[in-house]
Each structure stands twice: as structure tokens, then as C-alpha cells.
Amino acid sequence: MQNTSSLSTECYPDDDNDNDNDDTPQLSVEAMNALTEFYAEMNDFDKFTIKEDWQLSQFWYSEETALKLAEECIKSIGNCGRIACISCPTLLDYLRKNECVINEHVVVTLFEYDRRFETKFSKEFVWYDYRKPLAISELYRNTFDLIVIDPPFLSDECLIKVAQTVRLLSRESTTKLLICTGLIMEKLVERLFHAHKCKFQPSHKHNLANEFACYTNYEAAVL
């Protein structure tokens, strides 16, 4: 792939100084801008490169929501610690851009079923199937300071099994939990995670029929 920095816009004079006979092809300003934009998009592994698979109940966060959640994650652990993201892959795009993550003061791990994200987030990806909630490597047990949870399905069975995984991943009882799910799951969220609803209302790239909410088991920093 050619980098935009290697594209030359330098003009070379014609040997006979006859501009009328200069057959060197020239790109218009519009074409050059379009080409520059194309390479920029190719070089930036955009958050929506991987499309939603509705069969897997995938609905990507809006940019506003992803930014807000990423900010909450970093601030809530004091810019240092370990974060687990369960079934919320698009959040990784924003967390990985944070200086604390870049400098590895904050380590992020994605537990995700969709193996397409294994290519995109090879360093952070851990394959996870909520139907096998206890199939967690010892490497990740009791290690996380904050766990972000976005259960793939709005069902009691799914949420209960994810809660089993959360218990294994939590460092201790003080591990902070941030849950994003449908309002219809509120009572079970409160019972399983001792969490309360935040003021901030998450949104998705494509509007959903079900209303969603954020819940935390701690005093949220920005939500």
C-alpha cells in the first residue's frame, strides 16, 4: 500500500520549456484531494471497517457513546490498571487511542465471539462464548480492575452466564463494573451486579427499537 507521504506533487520543467507541448498528466485539485482522502481512509483502520452482523446481535456504538464510555473507563481506574471488555469490540477503537493505553499504563483485553476482531485487535483479543461462561484461562482470572459488559442478547440466560464470567475476571469485590444493555434488563442487572442506572443514555450507529442504558456498581466519573 502506498503511503500518501510518498505521493509527489513536485513539478518537473519541460526540457524545451514549451508548456504548450507538455503532455505530462496532471491531477486536478479535486482528484488529488480525493486520492489523499482515499489513502487516509486505507491507512486508518476505521472503527466501522467490520460491519455489524445482526445474526450475532451486533450493534455498534455511536461515536459520541464510544467516546464517552472510553473516557469513563480511563477516569474510573485512575489512568492505570486492567480493563476487560466483554462483547463490546467497537469500544476498543477508542480505548486504544488513549495515551494511557498507548503507554501501557492501562491494559485492555477484549473477550469477543466474533473472530473477525481477532485480526483487528490481535494483541487484545480473547475468544469468548457466553454459553461457556467458565471457559476462562487462568491467565485472566481475578486480574481486572474494571469490566465493561455489553451482553450480546437481551435475555436472562445470557446476562446470568455473562455474570458468571464477570465473577471469574474480577480482581476482587471492589472491581468496577460498567454495563450497557437494554432497559428491559434493569432489574436483573441490579440484582446480579448491584449496579444502578446512569444519567447518560447510550446510542448506536443504527437506531434500535429497544431503549438502552448504562449501569455501574460505583459512582460514575462522567456518565
GROMACS elastic network, one bead per residue, 0.5 to 0.9 nm:
[ bonds ]
;  ai    aj funct       b0    kb
    1    39     6  0.85969   500
    1    42     6  0.85268   500
    1    43     6  0.86285   500
    2     5     6  0.84488   500
    2     6     6  0.70206   500
    2     7     6  0.80453   500
    2    39     6  0.77154   500
    3     6     6  0.55706   500
    3     7     6  0.72212   500
    3    39     6  0.67706   500
    3    40     6  0.84415   500
    3    43     6  0.78167   500
    4     7     6  0.53129   500
    4     8     6  0.87037   500
    4    35     6  0.84805   500
    4    36     6  0.62834   500
    4    39     6  0.61070   500
    4    40     6  0.74000   500
    5     8     6  0.78417   500
    7    36     6  0.89073   500
    8    11     6  0.85724   500
   13    16     6  0.84997   500
   13    17     6  0.67244   500
   13    19     6  0.86946   500
   14    18     6  0.66038   500
   14    19     6  0.71198   500
   14    21     6  0.87195   500
   14    22     6  0.67254   500
   15    18     6  0.78370   500
   16    19     6  0.84294   500
   16    21     6  0.89925   500
   17    20     6  0.88834   500
   17    21     6  0.88615   500
   17    22     6  0.86515   500
   18    21     6  0.56711   500
   18    22     6  0.67221   500
   19    22     6  0.50860   500
   19    23     6  0.87365   500
   20    23     6  0.84376   500
   22    25     6  0.85660   500
   23    26     6  0.88465   500
   27    30     6  0.80062   500
   27    31     6  0.58881   500
   27    32     6  0.59887   500
   28    31     6  0.50974   500
   28    32     6  0.61032   500
   28    33     6  0.85355   500
   29    32     6  0.50912   500
   29    33     6  0.61003   500
   29    34     6  0.85444   500
   30    33     6  0.51511   500
   30    34     6  0.61449   500
   30    35     6  0.86082   500
   31    34     6  0.50335   500
   31    35     6  0.61143   500
   31    36     6  0.85702   500
   32    35     6  0.50504   500
   32    36     6  0.61192   500
   32    37     6  0.85551   500
   33    36     6  0.50773   500
   33    37     6  0.61229   500
   33    38     6  0.85276   500
   34    37     6  0.50960   500
   34    38     6  0.61019   500
   34    39     6  0.87933   500
   35    39     6  0.63586   500
   35    40     6  0.85902   500
   36    39     6  0.53507   500
   36    40     6  0.61943   500
   36    41     6  0.87084   500
   37    40     6  0.50108   500
   37    41     6  0.62002   500
   37    42     6  0.86310   500
   38    41     6  0.52382   500
   38    42     6  0.62765   500
   38    43     6  0.87205   500
   39    43     6  0.60534   500
   39    44     6  0.84797   500
   40    43     6  0.51959   500
   40    44     6  0.60972   500
   41    44     6  0.51994   500
   41    45     6  0.73504   500
   41    46     6  0.73304   500
   42    45     6  0.68421   500
   42    46     6  0.84276   500
   43    46     6  0.86814   500
   44    47     6  0.89682   500
   45    48     6  0.84286   500
   45    49     6  0.68010   500
   45    93     6  0.88719   500
   45   120     6  0.81976   500
   46    49     6  0.53996   500
   46    50     6  0.84936   500
   46    93     6  0.79545   500
   47    50     6  0.72121   500
   47    90     6  0.62294   500
   47    91     6  0.87598   500
   47    92     6  0.86410   500
   47    93     6  0.58758   500
   47    94     6  0.85252   500
   48    51     6  0.60023   500
   48    52     6  0.82682   500
   48    60     6  0.80722   500
   48    90     6  0.79337   500
   50    53     6  0.89014   500
   50   116     6  0.74602   500
   50   117     6  0.79350   500
   50   120     6  0.88850   500
   51    58     6  0.87879   500
   51    60     6  0.86546   500
   52    55     6  0.88191   500
   52    56     6  0.82862   500
   52    57     6  0.81251   500
   52    58     6  0.52624   500
   52    59     6  0.60077   500
   52    60     6  0.68561   500
   53    56     6  0.54731   500
   53    57     6  0.65700   500
   53    58     6  0.54084   500
   53    59     6  0.78891   500
   54    58     6  0.52490   500
   54    59     6  0.72999   500
   55    58     6  0.74807   500
   56   113     6  0.87869   500
   56   114     6  0.81455   500
   56   152     6  0.72363   500
   56   153     6  0.85566   500
   57   152     6  0.58116   500
   57   153     6  0.65639   500
   58    87     6  0.88756   500
   58    88     6  0.89046   500
   58   152     6  0.70008   500
   59   204     6  0.65352   500
   59   205     6  0.72574   500
   59   206     6  0.71439   500
   59   207     6  0.89528   500
   59   208     6  0.83338   500
   60    66     6  0.89116   500
   60    88     6  0.81513   500
   60    89     6  0.83171   500
   60    90     6  0.62798   500
   60    91     6  0.87763   500
   60   203     6  0.88449   500
   60   204     6  0.56409   500
   60   205     6  0.57442   500
   60   206     6  0.76041   500
   61    64     6  0.79804   500
   61    65     6  0.59533   500
   61    66     6  0.57885   500
   61    88     6  0.86656   500
   61    90     6  0.68251   500
   61    91     6  0.77182   500
   61   202     6  0.75938   500
   61   203     6  0.60753   500
   61   205     6  0.55592   500
   61   206     6  0.83639   500
   62    65     6  0.52873   500
   62    66     6  0.62169   500
   62    67     6  0.86189   500
   62   202     6  0.80250   500
   62   203     6  0.56735   500
   62   206     6  0.79947   500
   63    66     6  0.51341   500
   63    67     6  0.60473   500
   63    68     6  0.84884   500
   63    94     6  0.89665   500
   63   203     6  0.87482   500
   63   204     6  0.82170   500
   63   205     6  0.77145   500
   64    67     6  0.53119   500
   64    68     6  0.61899   500
   64    69     6  0.86777   500
   64   202     6  0.83900   500
   64   203     6  0.78775   500
   65    68     6  0.50769   500
   65    69     6  0.60766   500
   65    70     6  0.84877   500
   65   200     6  0.89175   500
   65   201     6  0.82235   500
   65   202     6  0.54410   500
   65   203     6  0.60134   500
   65   204     6  0.75232   500
   66    69     6  0.51823   500
   66    70     6  0.60560   500
   66    71     6  0.85378   500
   66    90     6  0.73873   500
   66    91     6  0.55668   500
   66    92     6  0.88394   500
   66    93     6  0.85496   500
   66    94     6  0.67039   500
   66    95     6  0.88202   500
   66   202     6  0.85061   500
   66   203     6  0.89262   500
   67    70     6  0.51658   500
   67    71     6  0.61528   500
   67    72     6  0.86249   500
   67    91     6  0.80298   500
   67    94     6  0.63540   500
   67    95     6  0.83889   500
   68    71     6  0.51237   500
   68    72     6  0.61907   500
   68    73     6  0.86769   500
   68   200     6  0.89122   500
   68   202     6  0.88576   500
   68   222     6  0.74777   500
   68   223     6  0.74948   500
   69    72     6  0.50025   500
   69    73     6  0.61752   500
   69    74     6  0.87984   500
   69    91     6  0.75029   500
   69    94     6  0.88688   500
   69    95     6  0.89051   500
   69   178     6  0.88842   500
   69   202     6  0.87828   500
   69   222     6  0.85474   500
   69   223     6  0.78974   500
   70    73     6  0.51005   500
   70    74     6  0.64054   500
   70    75     6  0.86740   500
   70    91     6  0.67442   500
   70    92     6  0.83447   500
   70    94     6  0.61657   500
   70    95     6  0.54763   500
   70    98     6  0.84111   500
   71    74     6  0.54043   500
   71    75     6  0.61383   500
   71    76     6  0.83844   500
   71    94     6  0.88824   500
   71    95     6  0.81735   500
   71    98     6  0.88342   500
   71   221     6  0.86271   500
   71   222     6  0.74556   500
   72    75     6  0.53128   500
   72    76     6  0.57969   500
   72    77     6  0.86622   500
   72   220     6  0.72221   500
   72   221     6  0.59367   500
   72   222     6  0.57148   500
   72   223     6  0.68791   500
   73    76     6  0.53809   500
   73    77     6  0.66213   500
   73    78     6  0.88725   500
   73    79     6  0.86638   500
   73    83     6  0.77536   500
   73    95     6  0.82948   500
   73   146     6  0.73952   500
   73   147     6  0.88280   500
   73   148     6  0.81743   500
   73   178     6  0.83978   500
   73   221     6  0.86995   500
   74    77     6  0.57257   500
   74    78     6  0.64189   500
   74    79     6  0.52581   500
   74    80     6  0.76644   500
   74    81     6  0.88657   500
   74    83     6  0.89154   500
   74    95     6  0.81390   500
   74    98     6  0.83160   500
   74   100     6  0.78732   500
   74   101     6  0.88990   500
   74   106     6  0.79008   500
   75    78     6  0.51826   500
   75    79     6  0.60560   500
   75   221     6  0.65073   500
   75   222     6  0.82202   500
   76    79     6  0.77791   500
   76   146     6  0.81115   500
   76   176     6  0.81017   500
   76   219     6  0.87536   500
   76   220     6  0.70933   500
   76   221     6  0.60236   500
   76   222     6  0.87958   500
   77    80     6  0.60308   500
   77    81     6  0.63076   500
   77    82     6  0.83336   500
   77    83     6  0.86529   500
   77   106     6  0.87541   500
   77   145     6  0.70472   500
   77   146     6  0.70482   500
   77   176     6  0.83108   500
   78    81     6  0.77752   500
   79   100     6  0.61049   500
   79   101     6  0.86589   500
   79   105     6  0.69198   500
   79   106     6  0.65275   500
   80   100     6  0.71667   500
   80   101     6  0.87290   500
   80   104     6  0.84967   500
   80   105     6  0.50291   500
   80   107     6  0.81484   500
   81   105     6  0.66246   500
   81   107     6  0.64399   500
   81   108     6  0.87408   500
   81   144     6  0.75250   500
   81   145     6  0.61241   500
   81   146     6  0.80277   500
   82   105     6  0.85850   500
   82   106     6  0.56783   500
   82   108     6  0.59572   500
   82   109     6  0.79015   500
   82   143     6  0.71956   500
   82   145     6  0.53939   500
   82   146     6  0.65821   500
   82   147     6  0.85998   500
   83   106     6  0.72751   500
   83   107     6  0.61613   500
   83   109     6  0.63319   500
   83   110     6  0.86324   500
   83   143     6  0.89616   500
   83   144     6  0.57273   500
   83   145     6  0.61510   500
   83   147     6  0.57062   500
   83   148     6  0.75108   500
   84   107     6  0.85577   500
   84   108     6  0.58916   500
   84   110     6  0.60168   500
   84   111     6  0.72076   500
   84   144     6  0.63757   500
   84   145     6  0.81838   500
   84   146     6  0.63886   500
   84   148     6  0.61312   500
   84   149     6  0.83476   500
   84   169     6  0.79406   500
   85    88     6  0.59682   500
   85    89     6  0.73845   500
   85    91     6  0.80068   500
   85    92     6  0.80703   500
   85   108     6  0.73817   500
   85   109     6  0.61482   500
   85   111     6  0.60086   500
   85   112     6  0.82167   500
   85   146     6  0.86369   500
   85   147     6  0.59352   500
   85   149     6  0.62317   500
   85   150     6  0.81367   500
   86    89     6  0.79076   500
   86   109     6  0.85877   500
   86   110     6  0.61498   500
   86   112     6  0.63089   500
   86   128     6  0.83156   500
   86   147     6  0.74180   500
   86   148     6  0.60566   500
   86   150     6  0.61624   500
   86   151     6  0.73129   500
   86   162     6  0.83840   500
   86   166     6  0.88382   500
   87   110     6  0.74002   500
   87   111     6  0.61410   500
   87   112     6  0.50358   500
   87   113     6  0.73292   500
   87   114     6  0.88267   500
   87   128     6  0.84054   500
   87   148     6  0.85690   500
   87   149     6  0.67460   500
   87   150     6  0.55260   500
   87   151     6  0.62673   500
   87   152     6  0.64531   500
   88    91     6  0.58643   500
   88    92     6  0.76701   500
   88   110     6  0.77017   500
   88   111     6  0.82919   500
   88   112     6  0.75919   500
   88   148     6  0.77087   500
   88   149     6  0.71300   500
   88   150     6  0.57760   500
   88   151     6  0.83053   500
   88   152     6  0.86376   500
   89    92     6  0.55297   500
   89    93     6  0.77321   500
   89   110     6  0.67875   500
   89   111     6  0.83676   500
   89   112     6  0.71507   500
   89   117     6  0.73777   500
   89   121     6  0.89032   500
   90    93     6  0.56731   500
   90    94     6  0.76169   500
   91    94     6  0.55988   500
   91    95     6  0.63372   500
   91    96     6  0.87041   500
   92    95     6  0.50145   500
   92    96     6  0.58462   500
   92    97     6  0.85700   500
   92   108     6  0.79989   500
   92   109     6  0.87864   500
   92   110     6  0.76482   500
   92   121     6  0.81322   500
   92   124     6  0.87555   500
   93    96     6  0.56290   500
   93    97     6  0.68455   500
   94    97     6  0.53827   500
   94    98     6  0.69666   500
   95    98     6  0.54359   500
   95    99     6  0.88823   500
   95   100     6  0.88616   500
   95   101     6  0.68181   500
   95   102     6  0.89760   500
   95   108     6  0.78906   500
   96    99     6  0.80371   500
   96   100     6  0.86440   500
   96   101     6  0.57062   500
   96   102     6  0.64256   500
   96   108     6  0.80989   500
   97   100     6  0.86046   500
   97   101     6  0.70945   500
   97   102     6  0.67217   500
   98   101     6  0.53933   500
   98   102     6  0.62211   500
   98   103     6  0.86711   500
   99   103     6  0.60287   500
   99   104     6  0.83484   500
   99   105     6  0.85721   500
   99   106     6  0.89594   500
  100   103     6  0.52339   500
  100   104     6  0.60188   500
  100   105     6  0.51174   500
  100   106     6  0.54694   500
  100   107     6  0.85288   500
  101   105     6  0.59393   500
  101   107     6  0.61052   500
  101   108     6  0.74297   500
  102   105     6  0.77905   500
  102   106     6  0.80636   500
  102   107     6  0.89478   500
  103   106     6  0.76279   500
  104   107     6  0.57665   500
  104   108     6  0.88798   500
  107   124     6  0.85732   500
  108   124     6  0.63487   500
  109   123     6  0.81921   500
  109   125     6  0.62481   500
  109   126     6  0.71615   500
  110   121     6  0.81787   500
  110   124     6  0.55024   500
  110   126     6  0.58981   500
  110   127     6  0.82095   500
  110   128     6  0.88269   500
  111   124     6  0.83903   500
  111   125     6  0.62739   500
  111   127     6  0.58044   500
  111   128     6  0.52317   500
  111   129     6  0.84386   500
  112   115     6  0.74609   500
  112   117     6  0.77653   500
  112   118     6  0.86136   500
  112   125     6  0.70068   500
  112   126     6  0.63250   500
  112   127     6  0.52445   500
  112   129     6  0.72301   500
  112   130     6  0.89481   500
  113   116     6  0.89106   500
  113   117     6  0.86817   500
  113   126     6  0.83647   500
  113   127     6  0.54714   500
  113   129     6  0.55073   500
  113   130     6  0.81441   500
  114   117     6  0.61947   500
  114   118     6  0.77656   500
  114   127     6  0.76412   500
  114   128     6  0.84379   500
  115   118     6  0.50276   500
  115   119     6  0.74440   500
  115   125     6  0.85938   500
  115   127     6  0.70804   500
  116   119     6  0.59042   500
  116   120     6  0.70560   500
  116   121     6  0.89441   500
  117   121     6  0.56487   500
  117   122     6  0.74711   500
  117   125     6  0.70126   500
  118   121     6  0.52892   500
  118   123     6  0.82047   500
  118   124     6  0.81037   500
  118   125     6  0.54230   500
  118   126     6  0.76788   500
  118   127     6  0.79557   500
  119   122     6  0.52970   500
  119   125     6  0.85108   500
  120   123     6  0.87677   500
  120   125     6  0.85918   500
  121   124     6  0.54003   500
  121   125     6  0.55760   500
  122   125     6  0.54337   500
  122   126     6  0.85726   500
  123   126     6  0.87921   500
  128   131     6  0.87945   500
  128   132     6  0.78938   500
  128   133     6  0.81989   500
  128   135     6  0.80216   500
  128   136     6  0.81110   500
  129   132     6  0.55314   500
  129   133     6  0.69415   500
  129   135     6  0.82802   500
  130   133     6  0.51565   500
  130   134     6  0.87644   500
  130   151     6  0.83555   500
  130   152     6  0.85459   500
  130   158     6  0.67959   500
  130   159     6  0.87516   500
  130   161     6  0.62096   500
  130   162     6  0.58564   500
  130   165     6  0.79348   500
  131   134     6  0.89082   500
  131   157     6  0.88890   500
  131   158     6  0.74704   500
  131   161     6  0.67754   500
  131   162     6  0.83485   500
  132   135     6  0.56167   500
  132   136     6  0.86638   500
  132   161     6  0.77685   500
  132   165     6  0.87223   500
  133   136     6  0.73321   500
  133   161     6  0.55565   500
  133   162     6  0.62098   500
  133   163     6  0.81992   500
  133   164     6  0.59595   500
  133   166     6  0.87153   500
  133   168     6  0.89923   500
  134   137     6  0.88052   500
  134   161     6  0.86139   500
  134   164     6  0.69527   500
  134   165     6  0.60078   500
  134   168     6  0.75636   500
  135   165     6  0.83137   500
  136   139     6  0.81362   500
  136   140     6  0.69286   500
  136   141     6  0.70766   500
  136   165     6  0.75502   500
  136   168     6  0.76305   500
  136   169     6  0.82007   500
  137   140     6  0.57700   500
  137   141     6  0.68015   500
  138   141     6  0.51499   500
  138   142     6  0.85192   500
  139   142     6  0.87470   500
  139   143     6  0.81527   500
  140   143     6  0.57527   500
  140   144     6  0.77800   500
  140   168     6  0.81445   500
  140   169     6  0.61631   500
  141   144     6  0.79662   500
  141   167     6  0.86751   500
  141   168     6  0.52685   500
  141   170     6  0.70435   500
  141   171     6  0.74709   500
  142   145     6  0.88896   500
  142   167     6  0.80319   500
  142   168     6  0.59526   500
  142   172     6  0.67221   500
  143   168     6  0.87980   500
  143   169     6  0.60727   500
  143   170     6  0.61405   500
  143   172     6  0.83988   500
  144   147     6  0.67618   500
  144   169     6  0.60075   500
  144   170     6  0.52827   500
  144   171     6  0.51166   500
  144   172     6  0.84312   500
  144   175     6  0.69604   500
  144   176     6  0.87632   500
  145   170     6  0.68233   500
  145   171     6  0.61164   500
  145   172     6  0.81435   500
  145   174     6  0.79385   500
  145   176     6  0.62108   500
  145   177     6  0.86580   500
  146   170     6  0.77475   500
  146   171     6  0.87613   500
  146   175     6  0.56622   500
  146   177     6  0.57655   500
  146   178     6  0.75793   500
  147   166     6  0.74110   500
  147   169     6  0.80290   500
  147   170     6  0.75510   500
  147   175     6  0.75196   500
  147   176     6  0.63587   500
  147   177     6  0.50027   500
  147   178     6  0.62328   500
  147   179     6  0.82670   500
  148   176     6  0.86051   500
  148   177     6  0.60553   500
  148   179     6  0.58685   500
  148   180     6  0.77875   500
  149   162     6  0.81388   500
  149   166     6  0.84774   500
  149   177     6  0.74616   500
  149   178     6  0.61083   500
  149   180     6  0.61755   500
  149   181     6  0.82092   500
  150   153     6  0.86714   500
  150   178     6  0.86440   500
  150   179     6  0.59857   500
  150   181     6  0.59047   500
  151   154     6  0.71435   500
  151   155     6  0.88025   500
  151   158     6  0.67403   500
  151   159     6  0.62128   500
  151   162     6  0.69374   500
  151   179     6  0.83355   500
  151   180     6  0.76979   500
  151   181     6  0.67492   500
  152   155     6  0.89995   500
  152   158     6  0.75561   500
  152   159     6  0.87247   500
  152   181     6  0.86864   500
  153   156     6  0.87507   500
  153   157     6  0.88537   500
  153   158     6  0.61535   500
  153   159     6  0.77936   500
  153   181     6  0.87216   500
  154   157     6  0.86981   500
  154   158     6  0.71243   500
  154   159     6  0.74901   500
  154   181     6  0.73455   500
  154   182     6  0.66632   500
  154   184     6  0.78252   500
  154   185     6  0.68913   500
  155   158     6  0.53813   500
  155   159     6  0.63621   500
  155   160     6  0.86334   500
  155   185     6  0.75966   500
  156   159     6  0.52549   500
  156   160     6  0.59838   500
  156   161     6  0.85244   500
  156   185     6  0.76602   500
  156   188     6  0.74647   500
  157   160     6  0.53123   500
  157   161     6  0.62217   500
  157   162     6  0.86234   500
  158   161     6  0.53215   500
  158   162     6  0.61616   500
  158   163     6  0.85995   500
  159   162     6  0.50835   500
  159   163     6  0.61047   500
  159   164     6  0.87810   500
  159   185     6  0.84332   500
  159   188     6  0.80425   500
  159   189     6  0.79082   500
  159   192     6  0.86170   500
  160   163     6  0.50163   500
  160   164     6  0.65443   500
  160   188     6  0.84586   500
  160   192     6  0.75037   500
  161   164     6  0.51092   500
  161   165     6  0.66804   500
  161   166     6  0.88304   500
  162   165     6  0.50714   500
  162   166     6  0.62573   500
  162   167     6  0.88365   500
  163   167     6  0.63690   500
  163   168     6  0.88694   500
  163   192     6  0.68681   500
  163   193     6  0.76365   500
  164   167     6  0.53194   500
  164   168     6  0.67416   500
  165   168     6  0.52146   500
  165   169     6  0.63399   500
  165   170     6  0.86940   500
  166   169     6  0.51142   500
  166   170     6  0.59788   500
  166   177     6  0.87276   500
  167   170     6  0.53858   500
  167   171     6  0.85758   500
  167   172     6  0.86324   500
  167   173     6  0.88031   500
  168   171     6  0.81562   500
  169   172     6  0.88713   500
  170   173     6  0.72007   500
  170   174     6  0.83120   500
  170   175     6  0.56918   500
  170   176     6  0.83909   500
  171   174     6  0.77183   500
  171   175     6  0.60247   500
  172   175     6  0.55981   500
  173   176     6  0.84534   500
  174   218     6  0.89360   500
  175   217     6  0.88221   500
  176   216     6  0.73827   500
  176   217     6  0.62938   500
  176   218     6  0.63765   500
  177   193     6  0.76074   500
  177   195     6  0.78270   500
  177   215     6  0.80113   500
  177   216     6  0.55134   500
  177   217     6  0.56614   500
  177   218     6  0.74450   500
  178   195     6  0.83003   500
  178   214     6  0.69981   500
  178   215     6  0.57577   500
  178   217     6  0.71481   500
  178   218     6  0.85770   500
  178   220     6  0.88571   500
  179   189     6  0.80091   500
  179   193     6  0.88381   500
  179   195     6  0.82447   500
  179   213     6  0.82124   500
  179   214     6  0.56184   500
  179   215     6  0.50050   500
  179   216     6  0.62682   500
  179   217     6  0.88793   500
  180   202     6  0.77063   500
  180   212     6  0.70230   500
  180   213     6  0.58264   500
  180   215     6  0.64652   500
  181   184     6  0.83506   500
  181   185     6  0.69274   500
  181   186     6  0.81488   500
  181   189     6  0.87709   500
  181   211     6  0.85224   500
  181   212     6  0.54464   500
  181   213     6  0.58423   500
  181   214     6  0.67501   500
  181   215     6  0.83130   500
  182   185     6  0.56568   500
  182   186     6  0.73130   500
  182   210     6  0.62486   500
  182   211     6  0.56773   500
  182   213     6  0.60634   500
  182   214     6  0.86709   500
  183   186     6  0.52572   500
  183   187     6  0.86749   500
  183   210     6  0.75895   500
  183   211     6  0.58661   500
  183   212     6  0.53805   500
  183   213     6  0.59497   500
  183   214     6  0.89155   500
  184   187     6  0.77500   500
  184   188     6  0.88235   500
  184   210     6  0.82007   500
  184   211     6  0.81120   500
  184   212     6  0.84523   500
  185   188     6  0.55853   500
  185   189     6  0.60908   500
  185   190     6  0.87535   500
  186   189     6  0.50330   500
  186   190     6  0.61933   500
  186   191     6  0.86584   500
  186   196     6  0.85464   500
  186   197     6  0.79970   500
  186   213     6  0.85137   500
  186   215     6  0.85123   500
  187   190     6  0.51910   500
  187   191     6  0.62757   500
  187   192     6  0.86985   500
  188   192     6  0.59649   500
  188   193     6  0.82482   500
  189   192     6  0.53170   500
  189   193     6  0.57166   500
  189   194     6  0.71321   500
  189   195     6  0.65100   500
  189   196     6  0.82276   500
  189   215     6  0.78851   500
  190   193     6  0.55827   500
  190   196     6  0.62915   500
  190   197     6  0.86014   500
  190   215     6  0.83726   500
  190   217     6  0.86656   500
  191   194     6  0.55615   500
  191   195     6  0.77157   500
  192   195     6  0.80142   500
  193   196     6  0.88200   500
  193   216     6  0.82678   500
  193   217     6  0.66622   500
  194   216     6  0.81555   500
  194   217     6  0.57347   500
  195   215     6  0.56553   500
  195   218     6  0.73426   500
  196   214     6  0.83595   500
  196   215     6  0.51354   500
  196   216     6  0.56133   500
  196   217     6  0.62989   500
  196   218     6  0.81919   500
  197   200     6  0.86200   500
  197   213     6  0.69111   500
  197   214     6  0.58823   500
  197   216     6  0.67500   500
  198   201     6  0.75587   500
  198   213     6  0.72903   500
  198   214     6  0.55443   500
  198   215     6  0.55160   500
  198   216     6  0.70814   500
  198   220     6  0.75325   500
  198   223     6  0.58959   500
  199   213     6  0.84180   500
  199   214     6  0.79168   500
  199   223     6  0.61620   500
  200   213     6  0.73809   500
  200   214     6  0.68056   500
  200   222     6  0.83754   500
  200   223     6  0.50464   500
  201   211     6  0.87634   500
  201   212     6  0.67737   500
  201   213     6  0.52542   500
  201   214     6  0.65294   500
  201   223     6  0.84561   500
  202   211     6  0.88728   500
  202   212     6  0.62634   500
  202   213     6  0.59388   500
  202   214     6  0.67656   500
  203   206     6  0.83153   500
  203   207     6  0.73084   500
  203   208     6  0.84211   500
  203   211     6  0.87794   500
  203   212     6  0.73771   500
  203   213     6  0.87417   500
  204   207     6  0.58430   500
  204   208     6  0.72641   500
  205   208     6  0.89417   500
  207   210     6  0.87923   500
  208   211     6  0.70740   500
  208   212     6  0.85582   500
  214   223     6  0.79939   500
  215   218     6  0.89416   500
  215   220     6  0.89021   500
  216   219     6  0.71523   500
  216   220     6  0.67107   500
  217   220     6  0.84402   500
  219   223     6  0.89837   500
  220   223     6  0.55761   500
